[in-house]
Amino acid sequence: MDNQDILERIKELVAEEHSLREGSAPAGTGAPNVLRLQQVEEQLDQCWDLLRQRRAKKDYGENPDEAEVRPVSEVEGYQS
C-alpha cells in the first residue's frame, strides 16, 4: 500500500463517517451505526498514523514500505 492508496482509503472512510454522522447510512439507525462510526474513526486514525510513519521514514532516508499499521489500542492512546 503506497501513500496514494492510503489517501484514497482515508477519503472513503471520511465519506462514510460523514454519512454516518448525518444519519444517511444504509445500515439504519441506533447502536449499529454508533459502533460502525467508532470503527471508522479508529480506522481513520490508523490510516493517518500509517501515512505519517511512511512520510517520516522517507524523510529520514528509510524505506516507507517498512511502515506497519499499528494496533488501535496503540494509535488511540496517543496524546495530542
C-alpha positions as CSV (number, residue, x, y, z in Angstrom):
1,M,0.0,0.0,0.0
2,D,1.5,3.3,-1.0
3,N,0.7,6.9,0.1
4,Q,-1.9,7.4,-2.7
5,D,-3.7,4.1,-1.7
6,I,-3.7,5.3,2.0
7,L,-5.1,8.7,1.0
8,E,-7.8,7.1,-1.1
9,R,-8.8,4.9,1.9
10,I,-8.9,8.0,4.1
11,K,-11.2,9.7,1.6
12,E,-13.5,6.6,1.6
13,L,-13.6,6.5,5.4
14,V,-14.2,10.2,5.7
15,A,-17.2,9.9,3.3
16,E,-18.6,7.1,5.3
17,E,-18.0,9.0,8.6
18,H,-20.0,12.0,7.2
19,S,-22.7,9.7,6.0
20,L,-23.0,8.0,9.5
21,R,-23.0,11.4,11.3
22,E,-25.7,12.7,9.0
23,G,-27.8,9.6,9.6
24,S,-28.0,8.7,5.9
25,A,-26.0,5.5,6.1
26,P,-27.9,2.5,4.7
27,A,-27.4,0.4,7.9
28,G,-30.2,2.2,9.7
29,T,-30.1,3.9,13.0
30,G,-29.2,3.2,16.5
31,A,-26.4,1.1,18.1
32,P,-25.1,-0.5,14.9
33,N,-24.4,3.0,13.5
34,V,-22.7,4.1,16.7
35,L,-20.5,1.0,16.6
36,R,-19.7,1.5,12.9
37,L,-18.8,5.2,13.5
38,Q,-16.4,4.2,16.2
39,Q,-14.8,1.6,13.8
40,V,-14.5,4.1,11.1
41,E,-12.9,6.7,13.4
42,E,-10.4,4.1,14.6
43,Q,-9.5,3.0,11.0
44,L,-9.1,6.7,10.1
45,D,-6.6,7.1,13.0
46,Q,-4.7,4.1,11.9
47,C,-4.6,5.3,8.3
48,W,-3.3,8.8,9.3
49,D,-0.7,7.1,11.6
50,L,0.5,4.9,8.8
51,L,0.7,7.8,6.4
52,R,2.7,9.8,9.0
53,Q,5.0,6.8,9.5
54,R,5.6,6.4,5.8
55,R,6.4,10.1,5.3
56,A,8.8,10.2,8.3
57,K,10.6,7.1,7.1
58,K,11.0,8.7,3.6
59,D,12.2,12.0,5.1
60,Y,14.9,10.1,7.1
61,G,16.1,8.1,4.2
62,E,14.4,4.9,5.3
63,N,12.1,2.6,3.3
64,P,8.5,3.8,3.7
65,D,7.2,0.3,2.8
66,E,8.6,-0.9,6.2
67,A,5.9,1.2,8.0
68,E,3.2,-1.0,9.5
69,V,-0.3,-0.5,10.7
70,R,-0.3,-0.1,14.4
71,P,-3.0,-1.6,16.6
72,V,-6.0,0.5,17.5
73,S,-5.0,0.3,21.2
74,E,-1.7,2.0,20.4
75,V,-3.0,4.6,18.0
76,E,-5.9,5.6,20.2
77,G,-3.6,6.0,23.1
78,Y,-1.6,8.9,21.6
79,Q,-1.7,12.2,23.3
80,S,-2.2,15.4,21.2
